[in-house]
C-alpha cells in the first residue's frame, strides 16, 4: 500500500499546483540521510516499519522529508509546464520508488518563511494541513560523551516533547544545529534520536554533498492548524476509514477476508510520533 502514495500525491498535485507555487528557498549544500524506525501499532510493538528520510541543509534554512518527496518535488518543478501526460511520462520512474508511510508523508521546512520557525505540510483526509511553530530548543545537556556514530564522538542530550521523553546524540564535529524531524537547537548535528521506549528512532547513515534546489511548496486551500489539532485529525481519519471498511459502503470488498485485512491495516496506524 505504501507504493501507492506517491502516485496518489502526484494525481492530487496536478490539480492543485501552479508553477509559482514552488519557491526555491535555498541551495542544498549537504544532505543527511536518516533511517526512521517506528512502531506504527501500539498493540504490536514488535512490528517495526522503516522510512528513508533526508535532511537538506543550505546556507539559510533546512528541509526534512522522505527521500521520495525530494525527488518528486524536483521532477514536478522541472516539468511543471508540461501536460499531464508528459509529466507522467517523465515522473513515472520516481513514482515507483519506495514511498513514505502515513506518518512520514510530510515536508518540514526549518527557518522558512521565518528564521526561527518551522513550517510543516501534511496531506490527510483530502486536505492540506499546515503547521507553523517556533523551532524547538528545550534540551538538557548531559555529561555522557562515550558514544561514537559514523566515526564522530557524540554527546547526549535529553528532552520531553509532545508526550514523549527523548535521548539525542549530537556531534560537535559537524557544527550544524539541525537534526531529523523537529529535533534541532543543539550545538552540533543530531546523529541519532530516540524516545525512551524506542518506538520512534532516527539514525543517521549517510552524508552526501550535492548541490540541488531546496523547495518550499505552497498548496491551494491549505488549512493552518496546531500540532494538537493535527493529532486529532489523525485519530479521526483512522476512525472514519475504519468505519467505512467495517460498516460502510465505500471500502467494502466481496472477499470478507480482504475487508478484515484492510480494517486491521487502517486501525494499526495509531502511534503517531506526537501525542496530545
KANORVEN-V857328 format. One record per residue. N is the residue number from 1. PSI is psi in degrees with one decimal (none if undefined). OMEGA is omega in whole degrees, -180 to 180 (999 if undefined). Layout:
BEGIN
n=N psi=PSI omega=OMEGA
n=N psi=PSI omega=OMEGA
END
This chain:
BEGIN
n=1 psi=-29.5 omega=-179
n=2 psi=-30.7 omega=-178
n=3 psi=-16.2 omega=180
n=4 psi=-20.1 omega=-171
n=5 psi=-51.5 omega=-180
n=6 psi=-37.1 omega=179
n=7 psi=-44.0 omega=178
n=8 psi=-41.7 omega=178
n=9 psi=-38.1 omega=-180
n=10 psi=-48.7 omega=179
n=11 psi=-38.7 omega=179
n=12 psi=-40.9 omega=-178
n=13 psi=-35.3 omega=-178
n=14 psi=-36.9 omega=-176
n=15 psi=-7.1 omega=-173
n=16 psi=-16.6 omega=-176
n=17 psi=143.4 omega=169
n=18 psi=164.7 omega=-176
n=19 psi=-39.3 omega=-177
n=20 psi=6.6 omega=175
n=21 psi=-17.6 omega=178
n=22 psi=121.5 omega=176
n=23 psi=125.4 omega=175
n=24 psi=110.4 omega=-172
n=25 psi=-17.2 omega=-178
n=26 psi=174.5 omega=172
n=27 psi=125.2 omega=-179
n=28 psi=126.6 omega=176
n=29 psi=-39.5 omega=-179
n=30 psi=143.1 omega=179
n=31 psi=136.0 omega=179
n=32 psi=122.1 omega=-176
n=33 psi=130.9 omega=-178
n=34 psi=138.6 omega=168
n=35 psi=116.1 omega=179
n=36 psi=112.3 omega=180
n=37 psi=129.2 omega=-176
n=38 psi=152.6 omega=173
n=39 psi=114.8 omega=-177
n=40 psi=-21.5 omega=-175
n=41 psi=114.5 omega=-180
n=42 psi=-16.3 omega=178
n=43 psi=-3.4 omega=179
n=44 psi=76.9 omega=-172
n=45 psi=-7.5 omega=177
n=46 psi=-9.2 omega=179
n=47 psi=101.5 omega=-174
n=48 psi=133.4 omega=175
n=49 psi=160.2 omega=179
n=50 psi=144.6 omega=170
n=51 psi=148.2 omega=-178
n=52 psi=111.1 omega=-175
n=53 psi=157.3 omega=-180
n=54 psi=136.5 omega=174
n=55 psi=113.0 omega=177
n=56 psi=126.1 omega=-178
n=57 psi=126.2 omega=178
n=58 psi=-158.0 omega=-179
n=59 psi=-29.8 omega=-172
n=60 psi=-25.1 omega=-176
n=61 psi=-176.6 omega=-179
n=62 psi=164.6 omega=180
n=63 psi=138.3 omega=180
n=64 psi=128.7 omega=-178
n=65 psi=177.3 omega=173
n=66 psi=147.1 omega=-178
n=67 psi=-36.6 omega=-180
n=68 psi=-29.9 omega=179
n=69 psi=-35.7 omega=177
n=70 psi=-46.8 omega=-180
n=71 psi=-40.1 omega=-179
n=72 psi=-42.6 omega=179
n=73 psi=-42.8 omega=-179
n=74 psi=-46.2 omega=-178
n=75 psi=-41.5 omega=180
n=76 psi=-36.6 omega=177
n=77 psi=-44.3 omega=-179
n=78 psi=-41.6 omega=-175
n=79 psi=25.9 omega=-174
n=80 psi=-26.9 omega=-178
n=81 psi=4.3 omega=179
n=82 psi=164.2 omega=175
n=83 psi=166.1 omega=180
n=84 psi=-46.0 omega=-178
n=85 psi=-39.7 omega=179
n=86 psi=-40.7 omega=178
n=87 psi=-45.9 omega=-178
n=88 psi=-36.8 omega=-180
n=89 psi=-38.7 omega=-177
n=90 psi=-21.9 omega=-173
n=91 psi=-10.3 omega=-173
n=92 psi=-34.5 omega=179
n=93 psi=-34.9 omega=177
n=94 psi=-37.3 omega=180
n=95 psi=-20.9 omega=180
n=96 psi=-6.7 omega=180
n=97 psi=156.5 omega=175
n=98 psi=133.7 omega=-173
n=99 psi=174.2 omega=-177
n=100 psi=158.1 omega=173
n=101 psi=175.6 omega=177
n=102 psi=-36.7 omega=-176
n=103 psi=-7.2 omega=180
n=104 psi=8.1 omega=-177
n=105 psi=64.0 omega=179
n=106 psi=164.5 omega=171
n=107 psi=127.1 omega=-176
n=108 psi=112.1 omega=177
n=109 psi=131.0 omega=-177
n=110 psi=122.9 omega=-179
n=111 psi=17.8 omega=177
n=112 psi=136.7 omega=3
n=113 psi=-25.1 omega=179
n=114 psi=149.2 omega=-172
n=115 psi=-37.3 omega=-173
n=116 psi=23.6 omega=-177
n=117 psi=156.0 omega=166
n=118 psi=150.5 omega=167
n=119 psi=117.4 omega=-173
n=120 psi=133.5 omega=180
n=121 psi=127.6 omega=173
n=122 psi=150.3 omega=169
n=123 psi=115.0 omega=-178
n=124 psi=141.8 omega=178
n=125 psi=36.0 omega=179
n=126 psi=26.4 omega=180
n=127 psi=147.4 omega=172
n=128 psi=122.8 omega=179
n=129 psi=138.7 omega=-179
n=130 psi=132.6 omega=176
n=131 psi=133.3 omega=172
n=132 psi=124.1 omega=-179
n=133 psi=160.5 omega=-180
n=134 psi=148.3 omega=176
n=135 psi=136.0 omega=-175
n=136 psi=131.5 omega=-180
n=137 psi=8.9 omega=-172
n=138 psi=77.0 omega=-179
n=139 psi=152.9 omega=168
n=140 psi=117.6 omega=-179
n=141 psi=127.9 omega=-177
n=142 psi=169.4 omega=-179
n=143 psi=-25.6 omega=-173
n=144 psi=127.8 omega=179
n=145 psi=35.9 omega=-173
n=146 psi=16.7 omega=-179
n=147 psi=136.5 omega=176
n=148 psi=127.6 omega=179
n=149 psi=124.1 omega=-178
n=150 psi=37.0 omega=178
n=151 psi=2.3 omega=-178
n=152 psi=127.4 omega=175
n=153 psi=137.8 omega=-174
n=154 psi=147.5 omega=174
n=155 psi=158.7 omega=-176
n=156 psi=140.4 omega=172
n=157 psi=151.8 omega=-180
n=158 psi=157.5 omega=177
n=159 psi=167.2 omega=169
n=160 psi=126.2 omega=-180
n=161 psi=127.8 omega=173
n=162 psi=45.7 omega=172
n=163 psi=5.2 omega=179
n=164 psi=151.6 omega=173
n=165 psi=135.8 omega=-175
n=166 psi=152.0 omega=168
n=167 psi=135.8 omega=179
n=168 psi=140.2 omega=176
n=169 psi=123.1 omega=-177
n=170 psi=157.1 omega=-179
n=171 psi=135.1 omega=175
n=172 psi=-11.9 omega=177
n=173 psi=-27.3 omega=179
n=174 psi=90.5 omega=-173
n=175 psi=60.7 omega=177
n=176 psi=122.7 omega=-173
n=177 psi=48.7 omega=179
n=178 psi=169.9 omega=177
n=179 psi=-174.2 omega=179
n=180 psi=155.7 omega=180
n=181 psi=-129.0 omega=-178
n=182 psi=11.5 omega=-172
n=183 psi=80.3 omega=-178
n=184 psi=-176.7 omega=171
n=185 psi=10.4 omega=176
n=186 psi=165.1 omega=-176
n=187 psi=-11.2 omega=179
n=188 psi=176.2 omega=-178
n=189 psi=136.1 omega=175
n=190 psi=117.7 omega=-178
n=191 psi=-33.5 omega=179
n=192 psi=140.2 omega=173
n=193 psi=139.5 omega=-178
n=194 psi=148.2 omega=170
n=195 psi=159.9 omega=-172
n=196 psi=-17.3 omega=176
n=197 psi=-0.4 omega=179
n=198 psi=39.7 omega=175
n=199 psi=-19.2 omega=176
n=200 psi=114.4 omega=-174
n=201 psi=129.4 omega=173
n=202 psi=124.8 omega=-178
n=203 psi=120.1 omega=177
n=204 psi=135.2 omega=178
n=205 psi=-11.1 omega=-179
n=206 psi=142.7 omega=174
n=207 psi=129.7 omega=-175
n=208 psi=127.5 omega=175
n=209 psi=105.7 omega=-178
n=210 psi=124.0 omega=179
n=211 psi=131.0 omega=174
n=212 psi=159.5 omega=-178
n=213 psi=141.0 omega=175
n=214 psi=125.6 omega=-172
n=215 psi=146.9 omega=164
n=216 psi=123.7 omega=-175
n=217 psi=123.6 omega=179
n=218 psi=122.1 omega=-178
n=219 psi=149.3 omega=176
n=220 psi=145.3 omega=172
n=221 psi=32.6 omega=178
n=222 psi=149.8 omega=-177
n=223 psi=125.7 omega=179
n=224 psi=126.0 omega=180
n=225 psi=171.0 omega=173
n=226 psi=168.0 omega=-177
n=227 psi=-37.2 omega=179
n=228 psi=-41.5 omega=179
n=229 psi=-35.8 omega=179
n=230 psi=-43.0 omega=178
n=231 psi=-38.2 omega=177
n=232 psi=-38.3 omega=177
n=233 psi=-42.7 omega=178
n=234 psi=-47.5 omega=-179
n=235 psi=-44.7 omega=-180
n=236 psi=-37.0 omega=179
n=237 psi=-43.1 omega=178
n=238 psi=-47.5 omega=-178
n=239 psi=-41.4 omega=-180
n=240 psi=-46.9 omega=-180
n=241 psi=-35.1 omega=179
n=242 psi=-42.6 omega=179
n=243 psi=-39.1 omega=180
n=244 psi=-36.4 omega=-177
n=245 psi=-39.6 omega=-174
n=246 psi=-25.7 omega=-176
n=247 psi=-8.3 omega=-178
n=248 psi=-166.6 omega=-176
n=249 psi=-17.7 omega=-172
n=250 psi=-42.0 omega=-172
n=251 psi=26.2 omega=-180
n=252 psi=141.5 omega=178
n=253 psi=154.5 omega=178
n=254 psi=-32.0 omega=-180
n=255 psi=111.7 omega=-179
n=256 psi=-32.8 omega=-180
n=257 psi=-31.9 omega=177
n=258 psi=-41.1 omega=176
n=259 psi=-43.8 omega=-178
n=260 psi=-42.2 omega=-179
n=261 psi=-43.6 omega=179
n=262 psi=-43.3 omega=-180
n=263 psi=-43.4 omega=179
n=264 psi=-38.1 omega=179
n=265 psi=-44.0 omega=-179
n=266 psi=-49.5 omega=-174
n=267 psi=-19.0 omega=-178
n=268 psi=-17.9 omega=180
n=269 psi=73.1 omega=-173
n=270 psi=15.1 omega=-173
n=271 psi=53.2 omega=178
n=272 psi=146.6 omega=-173
n=273 psi=-32.8 omega=178
n=274 psi=140.3 omega=-178
n=275 psi=124.5 omega=179
n=276 psi=none omega=999
END
